[in-house]
Amino acid sequence: MSIWDTVAAPIIAIVNKLIPDKAAAAQAVAQLQQLQLQGQLNDELAQLQAITVNQSDVNKVEAANPSLFVAGGRPAIIWICAGALFCQYILRPMVAAGFIIAGKPLTVPLPGLDDTLWQLMFGMLGLGAMRSYDKIKGVDTKTVSISAK
């Protein structure tokens, strides 16, 4: 049983005694329940904010680590995406064209990747564009700190 239940039950009982109008009583009870819900949402928001700040601290420590296996995760994902895009959209068509030019058309299509690579690429390019915008505006991201307000 939460603190809201122990506080809300007596208040609802008093409201029901003081206000004989059932519609007004129902409205008062609804408002009290709305306040209870807002309190719960504020508690959940505070918990999510704490989780986000903790994850941000972990990310900072990982990024500062000199080990390639700890700090190299993000760059590795970028290089894997770049390699996959290269294979899918440059190497694969060039190999197929080379077979055609050599007069030996492919009887079996070359294996390829699906089109979800574009979604990943556009997300990464968006992050890169944000960083470029910061550089143009002269924002020194090495001194920027992320803190809870």
HELIX and SHEET records of a PDB file:
HELIX    1   1 ILE A    3  LEU A   18  1                                  16    
HELIX    2   2 LYS A   22  ALA A   64  1                                  43    
HELIX    3   3 LEU A   68  ALA A   71  1                                   4    
HELIX    4   4 GLY A   73  PHE A   86  1                                  14    
HELIX    5   5 CYS A   87  LEU A   91  3                                   5    
HELIX    6   6 ARG A   92  ILE A  101  1                                  10    
HELIX    7   7 THR A  116  LYS A  137  1                                  22    
END                                                                             
